[in-house]
Amino acid sequence: MSIKIWVHWDSNYRKQIADSIINQLTSQGIEIRNHGDECFCNSGVIFSNGITSETFEELHELSHNGQTRVLTCFCCEAIPGDTIWKLMDAGATDVLTCSNHGLIIHEIISRLRRWERVNTMVNSPDVKQTLIGESQALKTILSQIVEVAYFTSAPVLILGESGTGKELLANLIHTMDPRPDKGELVILDCSTIVPELAGSEFFGHERGAFTGAATSRDGVFALANGGTLFLDEIGELSPAMQTQLLRVIQEKTYKRVGGNAWQRTSFRLICATNRDLMAQVQRGEFRADLYYRIAGFICCLPPLRERTDDILPLASHFLKQSSTYKNIPILDKPVQEYLLCRQYPGNVRDLKQVVSRMLCRYAGEGPLTVGCIPPDERPALSENRKEWRDINFERAIRIALSRGMGLKVISKDTEEIAIRIAVDEADGNLQRAAQRLGVTDRALQLRRAAQRQKNST
């Protein structure tokens, strides 16, 4: 596996040590790129002799606000706890310390290999075709889930509102699980269990165990043996079933309803809920010991309103899924704007329904236009129609302020992002981009030149 990384050196780093480190990395098949080529790399390493006030600013910039994995290696014996957390907050993925970097080269290599492996799996068809989107929030979740699914057997608890894709994520965890003799994924929605039949659903039953039990039946503990058990809406379980589930998880044995023989079972457990499970624990509605058993890793799926970058990719995906036309229609600009501004109380499931309803009105030629939007779906006109600063914009500003960014930095970064988006959407045509930005061609050229000069220094 070819691993490409960029390396950033402290200005007073000794060349002899730097050359030695590069030689050790390249001898292990790691390709070193200049930092100016970091766009071709998935991760980087910063080597430094110490921490200064500039360290955090450099780390924030080099990690692209935490979007790029960065391993920071400091030539010192120890770093105070508060400082370590500040480094992590500034964008570091991990922090290593050693008086001689040559002594921790194998630790560096092991992390780079793990990150490259995870990145390869995240970009595989299995992952990309399961959860659609390009937002940083989704990419972070996928990296975490792939790592937990592939490298561990830990139970996973998925939290999120209805319609965010919890079952899809459970399917992905099962798919990425590398067990060679892996069994099936068995799904049980705990909100649909009839209390009187709960024992049979989980444990199975023997013939004649109760009225109507004409034949014996396997429960989910038997069906999931050797595979994965996904308990959806686990927050709906009764206290009695919580106790029995905890015992099976701990002992890996159970008895069928009406049976005397102990049965053995072994499965990977995935649970999901749209409830605040910790709040239920605090109220005594959910067993604390069961909570800590099922929460080996906790994944919080954000609602669609917090990952608006995924709305248009998801809409295009649903068009491909649902369209019966030879040429898949595209969304024209007003429809894109409508989808981006619309509220989605049902999250991704809600968006899928909107796309499906628009396709019902599509005539079969050209893009989907505003006429395809059903009348009851169309936005109500108001005086605030031009207000574009939604909750996501405010959240981004709050994050920037919490990380110590001043007004000058926030304004500059906002301008750079607006220019990049306008130029990208104009396919590099600076005249059209300048018109959208409300500036002259010359002003746009000067701003882009200033940005390039800054990035090259």
N, C-alpha and C positions, 0 to 999 in steps of 0.2 A: 504494500500500500504506500503510494507516494504521498508524503505529507509536505505541504508548502506552508511556511510561516514567515512572518516578518519579525525582525529583531530591532529593538531600540536600545541604544547604549547611553548610559550616563556620560555627560560631556567630559568628566575627568576619569573615565574608566580606562584602566591600563590596557594598551593595545595587545600586549603579550598574553594577558589572561583572556581577552576577547577572542583572539585568534585560536587559542586552545579550546575554548568552548565551541566555537564554530566548527572546528575540526572534529570534535566529539559528536556534535549533532549530525553533521553531514555523513560521518562514518556509520550512523544508524539509519541512513536513508532519508534524512530530513533535509529538504531543500530550503535554503535561506534566500529570501527575497529582500530587496530594499524596502524601507517603509513606504516609499512612494508607490510601490506596487501592491499595497496591502489589499486592494480591491480583489486581487486574485487569490487571496489567502483567507482561510477561515479563522485563524487565530494568530496571536503574536506573543512575544516574550519581551519583557522590559527588564534589563539588568541595571542595577543602580548601586552606588556605594552608600547611599543614605537617603533619608526622606527630608525634602525641603518644601517650602510653600509652593514651589512650581510643580512638584511631583503630582499633586492632586489634579491640577489643571491639565497637565500633560496626559495623565491617565484618563481623564474625562474625555479628552479629545481623541486619543488613540483608540479608545474602546467604543467610540461613537455612542456615547451615553449608555454604555453597557451592552450594546448590541453585538459587539465583537468580543470573543473570548480573549482575555489577556491574562497571562501568567506573570506576576511581578516577583522578581528575585532580588533580594537585598543582601548586600555583603555586610552583615552584622549578626550579632548573637541572638538578639531578640527585639521585638517591636511591642511597645505598650498596647494593651487591649483596645483602648479607645482609638488609637491610630490605625490599628488593623481594620476596625470596622469602618473608619473613614475611607480607607483605601478600597474596601469592598463597595462602599456606597458610591465612590467615584468611578467604579467600573471594573475593578479587578475581579477576575473569576476565582483566583486563588493567590495566596501570598506565601512565598517560601523565604526562609532566612538561613544563612550559613556564612561562616567566616571565609569560606573558599567555595566558589560556585562549582568548581570541578567535583566537589564531593556530593553534590545533589543533582548531577547531570542525569542520573537514571530516574530520579523523581520527575524531572522536567520532561524527559522523553515519555515516561509512562502516561503522564497527563496529556501530552500532545497526541499520543496514539489513541487514548480513550476519546478525546474530543473529536478526532478525525473519524473514528468509527461511528460515533453518535451522529455526526453531521452527515456521513454517507447514508446511514439508515433513515434519517429525517428526510433526505432528498430522494429516497427510493419511491417507486410507484406505489408500494403498499401503503405508505404513509401519506403521500401527496394526494392519492385518490380516495382516502378515507376522510380526512378533515381538510376542507378547502379553505384557503386564505393566505394572505401575505402579511398580516399585521405582526408586529413584533411580539405582542401578547401571545398570539397563537404559536409563533415560532418557539418562544421560550417554553411554553407548555409542552409542545411536541418533543423538544430536546429532553426535557425532564422525564416525560412519560416513556420515551424510547429507552433512555438509560435505565430507568427502574425496571421496565418490562424485560429487557434483554439481559442485564447484568445481575439482576436479583430475582428472588422469588417472593418479595415482600407483598403483603396484602395492600390493596390500593383503595382509598376512599375518594370518590369523585363528588365534589360539591358544585352545585350550579342551578340556576333557574330552569324551569321546564323549557324544552326546546333548544337548549344550548349544545346538545350533542353528546350527552353522557353515555348513551348506549353505544354510539359510534366509537367513543374513546375506549370503552370496555372491549369492543371487538378488536381495536387496534392493539391493546395490551396483550390480548390472547394471541393475535397474529404474530407479534414480535417476540413472544415467549419462545426461547430456543430449545425447549425440551424435545429430544428426538422422538420420543414415544408419546407425545402429547395427545390427550383425549379431546373431547368436544368442549365447546363453550355452551354452558347450560344457563339459561336466563329465567329468573323468577321475579315477577313484579309483586312486591310485598303488599302493595295497595289493593291488589285484586284477590287476595287470599280470604276465603270464607273462614271465620274463626273456628268453626266446628271441624273443618277439614285441614287446618294448618299442619297438624301432625303428619297427616298422610302426604301432604305436599312436600314436606322436608324429609321425613323418614321413610315414606312408603308404608305399605300395610300388607298384612297377611290376609288370605282368603277368610272371610267370615269375621274379620276383626270388628266390624260394626255393620249395622243394617245397610244393605246395598253393596257391601264389599264382596261381590260375586267371585272375583279373582284377585290374586295377589298383584301388587303394583310397586314399582320402584319409585322412590322419591328423588329429589334433586341431589341429595348426598350420594346416592348410588350412581345416578346418571353422570355426575360431574367427577367421579373417581378417576384420577389420572389426568384430568383436564382442568377447566376453569369454571367456577361458579360465580355468576354475576347476580347479586341481589339488588334489584332496583328499588328505590324508595324504601330503604331499610329503616328509615325513621318511622314508618307506619307499623313496625312489628310490635306486638303486644309484649308486656313485661315477661309473661310466661315463656313466649317463644324466644325472647332475648336470652333468657337463662339457659334454655335448651341449646340454642345456637352456640353460645359461649362454651358449653361443655364439649360439643362436637369439635369446635375449633381447637380446643386444648387437648382433648383426648384422642381425636381422630377415630373415634368409635361411636356407634349408635345402634339402637334396636328399632326394627320395624314396629309399627303400631300392631299390637296383637301378637308380636313375636317374642321369643326368648333368647335367640342367638345374637351375640354381638357381631356386628358387621364393621369392617374397617373401611375407611375412606381417606383419600388424600387429594386435595385440590388446591389450586390457587384461588384466593378469594378476592373478588372485586365488589365493592358496594358503592351505591350512589344514592343521593337524596337531594331534594330541593329545599330541605329544611335546614335550620341552624341547629345542627346536631349537638354542638357544645352547649348551646343554650338549653336544649332538652336535658342534657346531662346535669346542668346546674339546677334545673327545676325538678330533678329526680324522675324524669320521664324516660330516660334512656340510661342503661347501665354504664357507669364509667369504665368498668373493667372490660366490657365488650367494646366500647368506643376505642380504647387503646389497643385492643387486639386487631380491630379492622383498619385502624388508621396507621398502618406501617408507613405509608406515604399518602399525603393529602394533595389532591389536585383540585384547584378551584377554577372551573371553567367560567370565564367572564361572559356577561350578557352581550348581545350584539351591539348594544349602544356604546360599549367600551372597546369595540374592535371594528370601528366603522371602515377601516381599510379593507376589511374582508367582504363588505356588502356587495360590491360590483363583481369580484371574482366568484362569489357564491351565486349571484344572479346569473352570470354566464354559465356556470356549472349546471344550474337548474334548467336553463334554456336547452342545453345539450341533452339533458336527461329527458325532458318532457316534449321537446319539439318533434313533430312527425314530418317536418319538411326536410328536403334534401339539403338545402343550404340553411344552416342554423342562423336565425336572425340575430342581429346585434341590437344594442340599446342606443338610441340616439341621445344627444346631450341632455335635452330637457328631462327625459325619462331617468337618466343617470342621476341628475340633480334631485329629482323627486324621490328616488330610492334612497339617496344619501341623507335626505332631510326627514324622511318618514320615521315615525316611531314604530318599534317592533316589540310590543308587549309579549308576543309569543316567540321572540328571538328567531333563530334560523328557520324553525318550522313555519313561522309567520311569513318570513321572506319567501320561502318556497311556495306558499299558497298565493302570495301576491303575483309572483312570476307566472304561476299556472293560470291564474285568472286573466292576466294580460294576454297570454297565448290564446285563450278562448276567443278573444276579439281580434286576433291578428289575421289580416287578409291574405298573407302568404307571400308578399313581395316587399323587399326593402327592409329597413330596420323597424323595430318596435317603436312606435311613436306615442305621444300623449293620448291620442285617441284610443289606444288599446287599454288605457287605465280605466277600470270600471267607474261609473259616476260616484258610487258610494265610497270609493277609495281616494277620490281626488281631494287635495288639500283645500281647506277653507281659506279664502282670501282674508288677509288682515293687514293692519298698518305695520305690523312687525315682520312682514314678509322678507325684508332685506336684512334682518338681524341674522348674522351668520355665526356669531360667536357662541357655539353650543357648549354643552357640558364638557366635551372632550378638550376644547380649547382652554377652558378655565382650568381643567385638571392639569394640562401640560404646563400652564403658567405656575400653578401651585407647586408642582414637582420641581420646576426650575428654581423657584424661590427657596424651597426647602433645601436645595443643594447649594445654596449660596450664590446663585447667578444673579447679577445685578441687572438693572434696566437696560444698560448699554448692550450687554451680552444677549439678553432676550430679544431686543429689537433687531440686533444684527443677525442672529440665528433665524428669526422669523423672516427677515428679508431674503436671506440666502435660500431658505426652503421655498418661498414663494417664487423666486426666480427659477430655481431648478424645476419646479412643477410646471411653470408656464412654458419654459423652453422645451421640456420633455413632451408636453401635450401639443406643442406646435411643431413637433418633429424637427427641432433644431432651427426653425425659422425665427430669427431674432425679431424681424419686423412684426410678425403676428404676436409673438410673445410680449413685445414692448407695448402693443396696443392693449392687450389684456391687462398688463400691469399698470397702464396709465402713465407711461414714461416714454421718452423719445428713444429712438434706436441708439443714438450716441450715448445716452445716459445708461442704457442697459449694457452696452459694450464696456463702458468704463467700470461699472459695478462688477461685471464678470471678470474683467482683467484684474481688479483689485482682489477678488476672491481667489483667483488662481495664484496670484503672487503670495497671498497669505498662506495658502495650502502648501506652497513649495518651500516656504521658509521653516 
